[in-house]
Amino acid sequence: MSAVAGGLLVLLVPNDGPYAAHRAVFTRRRSSDSERSAVALANFGYLGHMWELYAMWTWIAVFVAESERARLGAQADVTARAALVTFAVVGSGAIGCWLGGKYADRRGRTLVTSVAMLVSGGCALLVGLLFGAPLVALVPLLLVWGVSIVADSAQFSAAVSELAPRDYVGTALTLQTSLAFC
């Protein structure tokens, strides 16, 4: 049903709208060295961000479960507790998206990205010290980590969209996304 509706929209909408970019022929020499290096740095930052993000999201459930087993005993059933904490930590990233965007527009992308990465890195360093600690001590740190680890995500994409040559913004964002999800 949705595919049919989408197909009808494509047929009924007469053009791409007022902001469509002109079709550009791909060439590596199109942009200046400074444009290429700025986009490359934003892409490398995004790749590091995605590696950190997915590693944390993958690892956090096991960490919480094993931390609880260390505290309560190896036979303790901690599956539901670990799942709930993981859900809260991953979900708290939505707050990070909102705050990151809000303050990036007011204070600048570089500052927001740097602060988010410092907070996230600090949480990564501290979380091991709380292994086996009660959840009342562990969960606040994990929630801060969940917020801060996502706060810089949109900043890297926005940087690429601002730094890439206008005709190649779509290509640059496609490249960034495809490399990050490899």
DAPE-V514709 format. One record per helix or strand. SS is the DSSP state (H for helix, E for strand). FROM is the first residue (numbers start at 0). TO is the last residue. If there is no record, write none. Layout:
# DAPE-V514709
ss & from & to
SS & FROM & TO
SS & FROM & TO
This chain:
# DAPE-V514709
ss & from & to
H & 1 & 11
H & 27 & 29
H & 32 & 71
H & 78 & 90
H & 92 & 106
H & 108 & 129
H & 134 & 150
H & 152 & 162
H & 165 & 179
